[in-house]
Amino acid sequence: MKPNFKSIAATLLCFSTLGLYAQNFDTRLEPYFPKDELKRMYDHDKKQYDFLVKALDKGIFVADIPKEKDPVQFSGTLNIDPYAQHTFLSLGLKITDVYQYYRIAGTEKMLVVLPEIFLKTK
């Protein structure tokens, strides 16, 4: 039995078309953005998509509350495990134009949210 060139070509075209829509987005974004929004952002606003991924990686960190100098002005208190993996999205926080500091309840630690300008330039 001879392979049918047309059916092989149609099958390959189908799989290659599916590949275009099966982009691998950062899975940490998927719970917070619909897939069609991620695709739109990836295709038409790649800078925003890349910024979000960078903010997931570097947008927050945990530090000791400094004892010296002026007291830290906290934006609030978070009841989280300071040693667990968190992102600004998983904590329901927003990246803004200023540093944000959150006391971590029951500890002498704070969560720092970096400002947008810092993340865009570093």
SULVENJO-V408704 format. One record per residue. RES is the residue in one letter. PHI is phi in whole degrees, -180 to 180 (none if undefined). OMEGA is omega in whole degrees, 0 to 359 (NA if undefined). NEAR is the number of other C-alpha atoms within 12 Angstrom. Layout:
res = [RES RES]
phi = [PHI PHI]
omega = [OMEGA OMEGA]
near = [NEAR NEAR]
//
This chain:
res = [M K P N F K S I A A T L L C F S T L G L Y A Q N F D T R L E P Y F P K D E L K R M Y D H D K K Q Y D F L V K A L D K G I F V A D I P K E K D P V Q F S G T L N I D P Y A Q H T F L S L G L K I T D V Y Q Y Y R I A G T E K M L V V L P E I F L K T K]
phi = [none -85 -68 -88 -59 -64 -70 -65 -62 -66 -65 -63 -63 -62 -67 -70 -68 -62 -63 -64 -94 -101 -67 -92 -87 -60 -64 -69 -85 -59 -70 -110 -135 -63 -59 -67 -70 -62 -64 -61 -64 -62 -80 -120 -144 -60 -62 -66 -60 -63 -62 -61 -64 -63 -65 -64 -79 -127 -73 -137 -157 -103 -141 -71 -71 -65 -91 -95 68 -73 -64 -74 -89 -84 -83 162 -123 -116 -100 -133 -81 -68 -101 -81 -79 -131 -130 -61 -71 -66 -95 73 -100 -118 -82 -121 -92 -134 -65 -125 -125 -123 -69 -96 -54 78 -136 -106 -119 -137 -102 -107 -108 -74 -77 -55 -61 -64 -68 -78 -103 -100]
omega = [182 177 179 183 182 181 177 180 180 179 179 178 179 181 179 177 177 179 178 183 181 179 180 177 175 186 178 179 188 178 187 181 174 182 179 176 176 179 179 181 181 183 190 180 185 178 179 178 180 177 180 179 178 179 175 182 191 188 180 171 179 179 173 174 182 181 183 178 180 177 179 174 183 175 181 179 177 176 184 172 183 182 179 177 178 168 178 179 182 179 180 181 178 172 182 181 179 172 175 181 179 174 175 186 175 181 171 181 177 174 180 175 182 179 182 183 178 181 181 184 183 NA]
near = [3 7 8 10 10 11 12 13 13 13 14 14 14 14 14 14 13 12 12 13 18 14 19 15 26 22 16 22 29 19 15 20 20 14 20 17 20 30 24 19 23 25 18 14 15 17 16 21 23 22 27 33 27 26 35 29 22 24 35 34 27 31 20 19 23 16 11 8 7 8 11 21 16 20 19 18 21 24 17 22 18 26 14 13 17 26 31 32 24 20 24 13 26 24 30 20 14 17 24 28 31 33 30 26 18 13 20 17 27 32 38 35 38 32 25 24 17 20 26 21 11 13]
//
